[in-house]
Amino acid sequence: MAGISVQKIYKAYDNKRVLENVSFDVKAGEIIAILGPSGCGKTTLLKCILGLEKPDDGNIFINSEKQREWLKNKRIAYVPQKYANFNHLTVEQNILVALKELVQGKTTMIDQILKSVGLDKHKKAYPERLSGGMQQRLALARALAQNTDIIAFDESLNALDIETRHQMQELILELWAEGKKTILFVTHDIEEALFLSKRVVVMGTRPGIIREILDISFPYPRKTTLRFDEEFQKIRRMLSYIIRSETIKSKLSEGEPAQSAAFKVGLYYWPGNSPFFYAQDKGLFDKHSLAVELISFSDNRQKIDYWKSKKIGILNVTVDTALRLMKEMPDTEIIMGLNISRGGDALISREDIESIKKIKGKKVALEKGEISEFFLKYILHKNGLKLSDVVVKDMSGDEIGTALISGNVDAAVLWEPWLSKALELSRAHVITTSKEYPVFADVLITRKSFANKNKENIDKLKKIWKESVDEFLKNEKDFIRATAPVIGLSGQELGHQLEQIEFFDGSVDEVVKIGKQIKEVVE
C-alpha cells in the first residue's frame, strides 16, 4: 500500500492558472474521490499525480518519497475516461499485456483476474464485441493485472448506464476490500463520490482550488441501499449546492482585472446584472464603441477593496453600501440606478420560526459588512430587535447555503442565484423577503474624479443598460435564452429569479427615495 501527499501544487497553461495551491493527503489503502464541475482541473491534477504532467510549482510525495523517484521503480495503474483496451487483442491477451513483468503463473493469474470482474467466460472475445459495461470491466481488469499499490480512475464510468455504473461501483469496492489498494477516483458524479470514498476532495474552479475536504463516515462494506439513506442524501444535497455554485462562478469572469484600457466594472453575483451580460452577448458594447471588462465577484469585500485601490473604475453595490462608502470616501457618487429586489433576497430558516421575533438567539449565516447584514439589521430594527439579538456567522454568499443545508446554522440571509437552490436543497422555509422589505436597490458608483474624466463612456454605459432593459421588457424569452447560459443558470431558473426583480432605466430617482428610507439604519 502507498500513501500520497500533494503539497501546494500550481499549474498553468499559456499563463492561465489551472491549479493553485492544491494540497491534500491520501492515506495508504484509502479511497479518495476528487469531485468538481467541468473545467475545474480534476484531470490535470490527477495527471500531475500520475507523472503525466509536471506541476509548475509544489511537490508530490508517494510513501514519503519524491514522486519522480518513486515512479522510477513502480507504477500507478490508470483507468482513463475512454476505454484503453487493445481492440486487436482478445480479452485474455489484453490482460497478458498488463502482466508482461510476471514470469510464472500467468495463465492462473489471468483466470483469477477475469473471474474477479466477471469476464472469465469471455476471455477469447475481442473488446469491440463486448458491451460498454464489459469493456469497462476489462479496463478495470487490466489495471488490477498491473498489481500496483495505487489505482487512479479518471471519470471512468461516465459512459455507462445507471444500473451498470452502480454495479461497477460495487465491484470496485469489493475488489478494494480484498486488496486495500490506494484508490484515487476523479468524478463529477456526486452520488458516485459519496458511495465509493472515505473522503471527498471538492474542487473549486478558475483556478482549480480545494474548496472542501469532507469525511464520509459511512462504514464499509457499503450496500446499494446506502444511496437512499437520509444522511447520504443530506450530504449529497450539500455537495450539489457547492458544485452548482462553482459552476456559476466558472461562467463569469472572476478575479484580477486584465491589464487593459477597457472600462472595468466590478459586479457581484446577482441576476439583476443580467442586462450587462445580455449587452455583452448581443454586441451592444461594440455597437457603442465601448470597451468594457465585466468582472464578477463572489466575495463582495474583495470587490470593494479592488475599487478602493483603483483596480476597478465602476462598482456595483447596493444602496446601503453606497451610502456607507459615500460617508467614508466623500469623492464617491452614485451614477446609475440598476434595479430593486422584490423577493430575490430573503431571511430563511431550517427551523419552524413563524415570525421575525422568533429569530432571537438563533445562529444566522450572512456576509458581514454587506447587504445581507444590513437586511437583517433593517428587518430586526423594524421588529424591535437588534443585530446583537442573534448569533451572526460571517460567510461569503456561496458558503452560506452550504452551512444551512449541512445544519451548521439555524437561519441565513441569502440572495439569488443562491437563494432558490438553498431553499430547494435545505428544505428550509422563508421567514421574510425583500418583497415585504424592498430595500435591496442596486446602483453603480464611482469617484467623482473618475466620472469627470469618463463622462462620455459613462453616458454610453447608461444607454447600453437602458437598451438591454428595454429588450428584456419587449422580449423576455429571447433575453433569458441569450443570458442564462452566460451566467450558468437554466432558462427556467433565470426566468423565475427575474420575476423577483424590477429594473430601473439607469436614473437614480428611486434610489434616492430608498436611501432616505434606510438612512437611519445605515447610520
PAGUGU-722604 format. One record per residue: residue in one letter; x, y, z negated of N, C-alpha, C, CB in turn. Coordinates in steps of 0.2 Angstrom, whole numbers, plus 5000, padded with zeros to 4 digits. Glycine has a CB too. Example, Ala and Ser with C-alpha at 12.3 -4.5 7.8 and 13.67 -1.06 7.14 Angstrom:
REM residues 2
a506649724961506249784961506649844961505749784955s506449894965506849954964506450004961507049974971
//
This chain:
REM residues 523
m500449945000500050005000500450065000499550004994a500250125003500650185003500150245002500950195010g500450294998500150354997500350405001500150374989i499950465002500150515007500050585003499650515013s500550625004500550695001500550745007501050704996v500050785008500050835013500150905009499450835017q500650935011500850995007500951065012501550985004k500451105011500451175014500651165022500951215011i500251125025500351125032500051185036499951055035y500451205041500251265045500351235052500651325043k499951255057499951235064499651285068499751165065a499951305073499651355078499851335085499951425077y499351355090499451345097499451405100498951285100d499951425104499851495108499751545103499351495113n500051555097499951605092499251605089500051665095k498851555090498151545087498251495081497651525092r498051515075498051475070497551415070498051515063v497851355069497351295069497251265062497651245074l497851265059497851235052498251285048498151165051e497951305042498351345037498351325030498051415038n498851315027498951305020498551245018498751365016v498551185022498151125021498551085016498051095027s498351065010498651025005498150975002498951065000f498350915002497950864998498350804997497250855001d498150754993498550694992498050634993498850694985v498350584995497950524996498250464992497850495003k497950434987498250384983498250324987497850374977a498750284985498850214988498250174988499450174986g497950144993497450104993496750144992497450054987e496750204994496150244993495850265000496350314990i495250265001494850285007494750365006494250245008i494950405011494850475011494550495017495550515010a493950525017493650555023493850625024492850545023i494050645030494150715032493550735036494850725036l493150785033492550805036492550875038491950785031g492250895043492150965045491850975052492850995045p491651035054491251045060491751035066490951115060s491551035072491951035078492351095078491451025084g493051085080493451135081493851155074493151195084c493751125069494051145063494751115062493651125057g494951075066495651055066495750985063496051105062k495250945062495250875059495750835063494550845059t495650835069496050785073496750805073495850785081t496950875074497550905074497950885067497550975075l497550885062497850875055498050795055497350885049l497550755057497750685057498350665062497050645060k498350695067498950685072499650715068498850725078c499550765064500150785061500350725056500050855057i499850695052500050645048500250585051499350625044l500050565057500250515061500950525064499750495066g501150585064501850595068501750615075502250545066l501150615077500950635085501050705086500350605087e500950745081501050815081501550835076500350855081k501950895077502350915072502050985069503050925075p501950985062501751055060502251105061501651045052d502051165061502551225061502851235055502151285064d502451225049502751235043502351185038502551305040g502651175032502451125027502751055028501651115028n502551015023502850945023502350895022503350945017i502450835024502050775023502550715021501750755030f502350685015502750635012502250565012502950655005i502550515013502250445013502650405008502150415020n502350385002502650344997503250384995502850284999s503150454994503750494991504350504996503950474985e504250475002504750485007504550535013504950415010k505050575015504850615021504550575026505450655023q503950605029503550565034503950535040502950605037r504450585042504850565048505250505047505250625051e505550505041505950445039505550385038506350465032w505050395035504550335033504350305040503950355029l504250345045503950315051504550285056503650375055k505150295054505650255057505650185057506350285055n505350165051505350085050504650055049505750075043k504150105049503450075048503050115052503250085040r502450095053501950125057501250135053501750075063i500850185056500150195054499750165060500050265052a499250115058498850095063498350155064498450025061y498150155071497750215073497150195077498150265077v496550205075495950195079495650255082495450155075p495850275088495650345091494850345092496050355097q494650405095493950415097493750375102493850495099k494150365107493950315113494350255112494150345120y494050195114494250135113494950125116493850075116a495450105113496150105115496350035117496650135110n495849995119495949925121496249915128495249885121f496549865130496849855136496349815140497549815136n495949845145495449805149495649755153495049855153h496349755155496549695160496749635156497149725164l496749645149496949585145496349555141497449605139t496349495139495749465136495749495128495749385136v495249475125495149495118495749465114494549475114e495949405115496449365112497149405114496549295114q497249425120497849455122497949525119497849455130n497349555118497449625115497749615108496749655115i497549565105497749555098498449535098497349505094l498649495103499349475104499849525105499349425110v499649575108500049635109500149675103499749685114a499649675099499749715092500149665087499049725089l500249605089500649555084501349545087500249495084k501549585092502149575095502749565090502349635100e502749595084503349585080503249525076503349645075l502749485076502649425072502849365076501949415070v503349325074503649275077503249215077504449265075q503049195071502749125069502049135067503149085064g501649085069500949085066500449135070500949105059k500649155076500249205080499549175081500549215087t499449115083498849085085498349085079498849015088t498649065073498249065067498049135065498649025062m498549185066498349245064497849285068499049295064i497849265075497349295079496649275078497549275086d496649205076495949175075495749205068496049095074q496149215063495949245057495649315058496449245052i496049355062495849425063495149435067496349465066l495149395072494549395076493949375072494649355083k494049325068493449295064493249345059493649235060s493749385056493549435051493149495054494149465048v493149505061492749555064492249525068493249605068g492149465068491549435072491649425079490949475070l492349415081492449415088492749345090492849465091d492749295086493149235087492849195092493149195080k492149205094491849165099491949205106491149155098h492349265106492349305112493149315114492049365111k493549275111494249285112494549275120494649245108k494149245124494349235131494049295135494149165133a493549335132493249385136493649445137492549405133y493449485142493849545144493449605140493949555151p493749655138493449705134492849745138493949765133e492949745145492349785148491749745148492649795155r491749675147491149635146490849635139491349565148l491149675135490949675128490449735127491449675123s490049735122489549795121490049845117488949775116g489749905116490149955113490349935106489650025113g489849905102490049885096490549835095489449865092m490549785100491049735100491749765102490849685105q491749815107492349845109492649885103492249895115q492249915099492449955093492749905088491949995090r492449845087492749785083493349765085492249725083l493449765092494149745095494649795093494049735102a494449855094494949915092495149905085494649985093l494649895080494749885073495249825072494149875069a495149765076495549705075496249725077495249655079r496349765082497049775084497349815079497049815091a497049865076497349905070497449855064496849955068l497049805063497149755057497749715059496549715056a497849695065498349655068499049685067498249635075q499149745066499749785065500049775058499749855067n499549755054499749745047500049795043500149675046t499849855044500149915042499849935035500049975046d500149975031499949995024499350055025500450025020i499350085031498950145032498550135038499250205032i497850145038497450145045497150205045496950085045a497150245051496850305052496350295058497350355054f495750325056495150325061495050395063494550285058d494950405069494850475072494150475075495350505076e493550485071492950485074492750425078492750555078s493050365076493050305080492350275081493450255076l491850295077491250265078490650305081490950245071n490950355084490450405087489950385092490850465089a490250335096489850315102489350265101490350295107l489350235095488950185093488250205091489250145087d487750155092487050175090487050165082486550125093i486550195079486550205072486650135068485950235070e486250085071486250025067486949985068485749975070t487249995074487949965075488450005071488149965082r488350065070488850115066488750095059488650185067h488150085056488150055049488449995048487350055047q488349945053488749885052489449885052488449835058m489749935057490449945057490749975050490649985063q490350015048490550055041490549995036490050105039e490049955036490049905030490649855032489349865030l490749835038491349795040492049825037491349775047i492049885039492749925036492849915029492749995039l492249925025492349925018492449845016491649945015e492149805019492349735017493049715019491849685022l493349735024494049725026494449765021494149745033w494249825019494649865015494749825008494349935014a494149795006494149764999494649704999493449744998e494749675005495149615005495949635004495049575011g496049695008496749715008496949775004496949715015k496449815002496549884999497049925002496749864992k497049925009497449975013497250045012497449955020t497750095013497550165013497250185019498150205011i496650215019496250225025496050305025495550185025l496250335031496050405032495550395038496650445035f494950435036494350425041494150495043493750385037v494350515049494050585051493350575054494550615056t492950615052492250615055491950685054491850565051h491350695058490950745057490250725054490850795063d490250655053489550625051489550625043489450555054i489150665040489150675033489050605029488650725031e488450575032488250515028488850465029487650485032e489250455034489750415035490350425030490050415042a490450495029491050515025490850495018491150585025l490150505016489950485009489950405008489250515008f489750375013489650295012490350265011489250275018l490850285015491450255015491950275010491750265022s491950335008492550365005492550374997492750435007k493150374994493150384987493250464986493850354984r493450494991493450574990493350594998494150594988v493050654998492950695004493350755004492150705005v493750765009494150825010493650865016494850815013v493350925013492950965018493351015021492350985014m493351025027493751075031493351135033494151045036g493651195032493351255035493651265042493351315030t493451315045493651325052493951395053493151315056r494351405058494651465061494951505055494051515064p495551485053495951425055495651365050496651435054g495851305052495751255048496051255041495951185051i495551255036495751255029495451205025495651325026i495651195019495251145015494751185011495751115010r494151175012493551215009493451185002492951215014e493351115002493151074996493551014996492451074995i493650984990493850914990493350884984494650904987l492950834987492450814982492550734980491750814986d492450724974492550654972491850624973492750654964i491850564976491250524977491250464972491150504984s490850464967490850424961490550354962490650454955f490250344968489850284968490350224969489450284975p490250174965490650114964490650074970490550074958y491250034972491249984977491149914974491949984980p490849874977490649874984489949914985490549804987r489949944991489349994992488849954996489550064995k488249954994487649924998487349975003487149894993t487049945008486749985013486250035010486449945018t485850015004485350045001485650114998484950004996l486250114997486550174994486350244998487350174993r486250235004486150295008485450325007486050265016f485050285003484350315001484350334994483850265002d484950324990485050344983484950424983485650324980e484550444977484450514976485050554976483950524970e485550534972486150574971486550574977486550534965f486550514981486850514988486550574992486750444991q485950574992485550624996485750694994484850614996k485750704987485950774985486650794987485950774977i487150754987487750774989487750784997488350714987r487350745000487350745007487050815009486850695010r486550835005486250905007486750965006485550915002m487150955000487651004999488151005004487950984992l488350955007488850945012488550975018489150875013s487950955020487650985026487651065026486850955026y487451095020487451165019488151195021487251185012i488651165018489351185019489551185026489851145015i489451125029489651115036489251165041489451045039r488551175039488251225043488551295042487451225041s488751315036489051375035489651385039489151385028e490051335039490651335043490551345050491151275041t490051305053489851315060489651385062489351265061i489251415058489051485059489651525059488551505054k490151525054490751565054491151555060491051545047s491151495062491651475068491351515074491651405069k490751525075490451555081490651635082489751545081l490751665076490851735076491551755075490351765071s491751805077492451825076492651855069492651885081e492951815065493051825058493851845057492851775053g493951885053494651895050495051955053495051835052e495651955054496052005056495952035062496851985056p495752105063495652135069496252135074495452215068a496152125080496652125085496952195086496352105092q497652195088497952255089497852285096498752245088s497252315096497052345102496752415101496552295106a496552445106496252515106495552515105496452555112a495252445105494552445105494252475099494352365105f493552495100493152515094493052455089492552545097k493252465083493252405079492652415074493952395075v492152365074491552375070491552315065490952375074g491552325059491552265054490852255052491952285048l490652195053489952165051489952115046489652145058y489352105043489352045039488851995042489052065031y488851935040488451885042487651895041488651815040w487351915046486651935045486251935051486552005041p485651905052485351905059485151975061484751865059g485152025056484952095058485452125062484852135052n486052095063486552115068486552085075487252105065s486052045076485952015082485952065088485251975082p485652125088485652165094486352185096485352235092f486852185092487552195094487852135098488052205088f487652075096487852015099487452005106487751955095y486852025106486452025112486852075117485752045111a486952135115487352185119487952155122487452245115q488352115118488952085120488852035125489352055114d488351995124488151935129487951965135487651885126k487552015135487252045141487752095145486552075140g488252115142488752155145488552235144488752145153l488152245139487952315138488552365136487452325133f489052335133489652375131490052395137490052335126d490152345142490452355148490052405152490552295152k489452405152488952445156489152515154488252425155h489252525147489352595145490052615144488952605138s490452575146491252585146491452595139491452645150l491252545135491452555128491752485126490852565123a492452485124492752435122492652425115493552435124v492352365113492152355106492452285103491352365105e492652285097492852225094492352215088493552225092l491952165088491452155083491752095078490752125086i491952115072492252075068491752055062492952105065s491651995061491151975056491551945050490651915059f491251955044491551945038491051905033491752005034s491251845031490851815026490951845019490951735026d491551875018491751905012491651975013492551885010n491152005010490952075011491552125007490352095008r491852095002492352134999492952145003492552104992q493152095007493652095012493552145017493852025015k492952145019492652195025492752265022491952185026i492552285016492652345014493352365013492252355007d493852315011494552335010494852345017494852265007y494652315022494852325029494652395031494652275034w494052415029493852485031494252535027493152485030k494352525021494652575017495452585019494652555009s495752525022496452535024496452555031496752465023k495852565034495852595041495952545047496252655042k495952475045495952425050495352425054496152355047i494852445051494152455055493952525055493652405051g493652545060493452615061492652625058493452635068i492252575059491552575058491352515054491152585064l490952525049490752475044490052465043491152485037n489852405043489152385042489052365035488852325047v488652405031488452395024487752405023488952445020t487452395017486852405015486852475012486552355010v486252505012486252575010486452595003485552605011d486352544998486652554991487352554991486352494987t487752514995488452514996488652574999488652455000a488252605004488452665007488452725002487952675013l487952724998487952774993488452774988487252774989r488652714986489252704982489852724985489252624980l489952704991490652724995490652804996490652685001m490052834997490052904998490252944992489352925001k490052914986490252944980490952934978489852914974e491252874980491952854979492352894984492052784980m492152894990492552924996492152984999492852875001p492153044997491753095000491753105007491953164997d492253075010492353085018491853035021493053075020t491552995018491152945021490452965023491052885016e490152945028489552965031489152915034489553025035i488452915034488052865037487952885044487352855034i488152845049488052875056487452835060488652855060m487252775057486652745061486252705055486952695066g485652705056485152655053485052595057484552695050l485152535055485052475059484352445058485652435058n484252425052483652385050483552385043483752305053i482952355041482752335034482452265034482252395032s482652235028482452165027481752165024482952135022r481252125027480652115025480452045023480052145030g480952015019480851945017481451905019480251915020g481951935022482551895024483051895018482851935029d482951925012483351915006482851895000483751985005a483151854996482651834990483051814984482251774993l482751814979482951784972482551714972482751824966i482951664972482651594972482951554966482851554979s482551504964482751464958482551384959482351494952r482951344956482851274956482351254950483451234955e482251304946481851294940481151324941482151314934d480651304937479951324938479951394934479451274935i480051444938480051514935479551554938480751554936e478951564935478351594938478451674939477751584934s478851704935478951774935479651794934478551814930i479851854936480551884936480751884928480551954939k480351894924480551904917480751834914479951924913k480551784917480751714915481451694917480251654918i481751744921482451734923482951744918482651774930k482751774913483151794907483551734904482751824901g484151744903484651694901484851644906484251664895k484651644912484751594917485451614920484251584922k485751554923486351564927486151584934486851504927v486351644937486151664943486851674948485751734943a486851644953487451654958487251714963487551584962l487751754964487751814968488451834970487251864965e488451884974489051914976489151984972489051924984k489551974967489652034963489952094967490152014957g489652154965489852214968489552224975490552214969e489052184977488752184984488052194983489052134988i487752184989486952194989486552144985486752194996s486852084985486452034981486452054973486751964982e487052084971487052104964486552164963487752124962f486552214968486152274967485452244968486252314973f485252204972484552174972484252154966484452124978l484752104963484552084956484452134951485052024954k484952184951484952234946484252274947485552284947y484152284954483552334955482852294953483452344963i482752234955482152204953482152194945482052134956l482652174942482652174935482452244931483352154932h482752294934482552364932481852374933482952414936k481552354938480852364939480352324935480652354947n480752274932480352224927480552234920480352154930g480852284918481052304911481652264909480452294907l482052234913482652194911483252224914482552124914k483852204911484552224913484952164916484852264908l485452184920485852134923486152094917486452164927s486352124911486652084906486152034903486852134900d485552034905485051984903485051914906484352014904v485551914911485651854915486351834915485351854922v486551774916487251754917487451754924487351684913v487851804926488051814933488651764935488251884935k488551724940489051684943489251714950488851614944d489851744950490151784956490351734961490651834954m490051734967490251694973490151724979489851624973s490451704985490351734991489751704994490951714996g489451734999488751715002488751645004488651755008d489151615007489151545009489251495003489551525015e489551514998489651474992489051474988490251494988i488651524988488051524983487551474984487651594984g487351454990486951404992487151334990486751404999t487851324991488151264988488051254981488851264990a488151304977488151304970487351284968488351364966l486951314971486251304970486051234971485751354974i486251204977486051134979486351084974486251124986s486951094972487351054968487051054961488051064968g486651104959486351114952486851144947486251044950n487351184950487851214946487551284943488551224949v487051304946486751374944485951364944486951434949d485651404940484951394940484551434945484651424933a484851494947484551534952485051564957484051584949a484851604962485351634966484951684970485651584971v485351734972485151794977485451774983485351864974l485051764988485351744995484951785001485251664996w485351785006485051815012485151775018485351885013e484851785023484951745030485551765033484351765035p485951715036485651655038485751595033486051625044w485951615026486051565021485351545018486551585016l484951595017484351585013483851525015483951645013s483651525021483251465023483451395022483051475031k484151385024484451325023484451305016485151325027a484651355012484751335004484051315002484951395001l483551355004482851335001482651265004482351385004e482851245010482651185013483051125009482851175020l483751135008484151085005484151074998484851095008s483951134994484051134987483351114984484251194984r482851114988482151114985481951164980482051044982a482351224981482151274976481551314979482751324976h481351364975480751404977480851474976480051384972v480451514979480551584979480251624973480351614986i480651664970480351704964480151764967480951714959t480551804971480351864974480751874980480351924969t480551914985480951934991480952004992480651894997s481352024997481452095000480752115003481952105004k480252075004479652095006479252135001479152035009e479352104994479052144989479452204986478952094983y480152194988480552254986480952274992481052224980p480752314996481052325003481652375002480552355008v482152354999482752404998483352385002482852404990f483352325006483852305009483952335016483852225010a484152395017484252435023484952435025483952505023d485052415032485752405035485952475038485752345039v486552495037486752555041487452545043486752615036l487652595047488452595049488652655046488452595057i489252655043489652705040490252715043489652705033t490552775043491252785045491452855041491252805053r492152865042492352935039492152985044493152925039k492053045041491853105045492453125050491753165040s493053115047493653125052493653085058494253125048f493453015057493452975062492852985067493352895060a492253005064491653025068491853085073491053035063n492153135070492353195074492753175080492653245070k493253135079493653115084493353065089494353075081n492853035087492552975092491752985093492652915088k491553055093490853065094490553035100490753145094e490953035106490653015112490552935112491153025118n491052905109490952825108490452805103491652795106i490352845098489852835093489152845096489852875087d489052895100488452905104488352845109488452975108k488852825112488752765116488552705112489452745120l488752695106488652635102487852645100489052635096k487652705099486952715097486452695103486852785095k486652715109486252705115486252625116486552735121i486852595115486852515116486352485111487552495116w486452505105485952475100485252485101486152505093k485052545103484352555105484152515111484252635106e484552505116484452465122484252395120484952475127s484752375115484652305113484052295109485252285109v483852335105483252335101482652335105483252385095d482652385110482152385115481952315119482252445120e482552285120482552225124482152165119483252195126f482352175113482052125108481352135108482352135101l481152195107480352215107480052195113480252285105k480352205119480052185125479952115127480352225131n480552075125480552005127480951965122480951995134e480651955117480951925111481251855112480451915105k480851815117481151745118481751755122480551715123d481851795127482451805130483051825126482451855136f482851875121483351895116483651835112483051955112i483151795109483351745105483751695109482751715102r483551675115483851625119484551645120483451615126a484751715121485351735123485851745117485351805126t485551755111485851775105486051715100485551825101a485551665100485551615095486251575096484951565096p486451555102487051515102487651555100487151485109v487651615101488251655100488351665092488151735102i487851655088487951665081487851595077487451715078g487751545081487751475078487151455075488251475073l486551485077485951465075485551425081485551515072s485051395079484551365084484051425085484151305081g483751425091483251475093482651475088482951465100q482451425085481951415080482151455074481751345079e482751445072483051475065483051545066483751445064l483351565072483451645073482751675073483851655079g482351645077481651675078481251685071481251625082h481351635067481051635060481351695056481151575056q482051695056482351745052482251825055483151735053l482151825062482051895064481351915063482151895072e480851875061480251895059480251935053479751825058q480751925049480851955042481252015042481051905037i481352045048481752105049481452155053482452085052e481452215051481152275055481752315058480752315051f481852325064482452355067482252435067482552335074f482752475066482752545067483052565074483152585061d482952625076483152645083483852675082482652685087g484152675077484852705076484752765071485152725082s484152795071484152855067484152845059483452895068v484352895055484452875048483852905044485052915046d483252925047482752945043482452905038482152965048e482352835040482052785035482652775030481852725039v483252775032483752755027483752815021484452755031v483652875023483752925018483152915013483652995022k482552895015482052885011482152825006481352865015i482452775008482652715004483152734999482852655008g483652775002484252804997483952844991484652845001k483452884992483152924987482752874982482652974990q482452824985482052774981482552734976481752724985i483152714978483552674974484152714971483852624979k484152774971484752814969484852804961484652884970e484252804958484352794950484652734948483652804947v484552674952484852614950485552614953484452554954v485752634958486452644961486852674956486452674968e486652734953487052774949487052744942486752844948
//
